[in-house]
Amino acid sequence: MGQPVQLSDLNVLPQAWRIRLADVLALLPSCRIVICYGSRWNGIPRPSSDYDMMLIGDKPLRDQEIVELRRSIKTGWPDVDWHWLSIKGARANRLINPTLNWIMKTGYVLGDVTLLGEPVPTPILSVLGAAQDVMVELEDLQQWDDPWGGRWAGIPSVG
């Protein structure tokens, strides 16, 4: 199995990424894959763009651990947006989540990406991407409450 990402591995990154990522890695469990992605990585940032990082390690983190780590990292670097997946979770997500595959194709990967298994074929991703787009549209229209037009009993309306 691939070795954890070391601080010396970060030397290939631009300084702004390197210093932020070093601080993030110091707070997280052993990380086997790091992916830098997003508009800032791809050289097309807006003034409000952040440093997007996907971190993949051996163990899953509980929700409370993630909340505490996010607080610590946001305190030091409010412009960092990081996401954690276990290797097992990342393998499963590659099959159902076109976003993770997009991140892997457009971002810069440090570590042994073969830990995540074979890439998902593009036609499958296109179908899954279309389904995800429909879900996003439904969420924008707030159609998830009740597809039959009423409200669920006992749940107050938000709007």
N, C-alpha and C positions, 0 to 999 in steps of 0.2 A: 504494500500500500504506500502511496506517496507520502513524502515527509511533510511536516507542518511548514507553512510559509515562515521564513526567517526574516528578521529586520534587514539583513544584508540583501535579501531578494528585492527589497523596495528600492534599491539604488538605481534601477532602470526607470523609475518614475520621475516626473517633474517634482521639484521641491515642494510645491504647495500640496500635492497629493501625498508625497512621502511623509511629511511631518504629521498630517492629519491621520493617515493610515497607521503610522507607528503608534500614535496615542490610542487609537481604537483597538488595535491588536493587543496592546498592553492590558486592556481591560477584559478582553474576551478569552474564552477557553481556546485551546489549541485549534488553529485554523489551517485547513489543508488547501483551500482554494480561495483566492481573492479576485473579484472582478470589479474593475473600475469602469463605469459606464455613464451614460447620460449626456446631456447637452454640453456640460463643462468638459467632460473627457473628449467629446467629439469636436471640440473647438467652436461650438456655436452657442455659448452661454448667453442668457439674458442677465440683467443686473441681479435678479432674484434667484438665479440658478444656484444649486448646491452641489456638493461633491457626493455623487451617488456611488455606493459600495455594496456589493453582494459578498457576504462572507459565508463560507461553507466549512463546517467542521464535523468531527466525529459524533458529538453528542447533541441532542436537541436541547434547547433552552426552554424552561417553563415561562409562562407569560409574565409572572412576577419578576423573574430574573431579567427578562427583556426590558420591562418597565424601568427597573433600577439601573440597568446599563445605559438605556437611552437617556435617563436623567443625567448620569455622569458624563456621557459623551456630549450631550447638548450643552452642558455647562461649559465645557472646554472649547467645543467647536459647534456653535449653533448652525453653521452652514454645512454640516455633514448629515447625510441621510443614509443610514446603513440598514441592511436587512440580513438576518441570520437564518440559515437553513442547515439542518444536519445533512450528511451525505445521503442517508436513506430518504429524507424528505425531498432533497434536490432530485434524486433519481425519479421519484414518483412525480414530482412537479414537472419534470421535462416532458412527461407523457400527457399532462393535462393543462399545462400553463404555457401558452405561446410567449408570454412576457419573459419568462426565464430563458427560453431559447433565443429570443431577440437580444437579451442582455449578453448572453454568451457569444453571440455572433458580432455584436457591435462594440462590445467592451474590450478591455485589455485584461487578459487572464494571467494570474500568477498561480502556480501550483499545477498539480496533476489532474487535468480535466478528465482524463480517462476514468477516474474514480466514479464518474457520474454515468458511465455506460455509453452506449452508442447514441449518436445524434438522432433526433426524431426526424423522419422524412418530411420535407416541406409540404407535400399535399395534405398530410394529416394536420400539420400546424395551420394550414389555411382554413380548413374546416373548423378546427378548434378556435382559431382567431375570429372567424365569422360568428360562431356561437357566443364568444366572449363579447363581441361588439353588440350583439342583440341584448345580452344581459346588461351591459352598461347603459344602453338606450332605455331599457325598462327601468333601471334604477333612476336615470335622469327623469323619467316620467312618473316616478314613484308608483309603479305598478306592482310592486312586490307585496304591498299590504294585503290586498285581497283581489284576486283576478276577477271576481264576480261583482265588484263595484261597491261592496259594503265594507264595514270595518269589522275586524275580529272582535268578538264579545270580550269585554273587560279590558281592552287595550285602548287607552285614550288616543285621540287623533293628535298628530303633531302639527298640522298646518291649519 
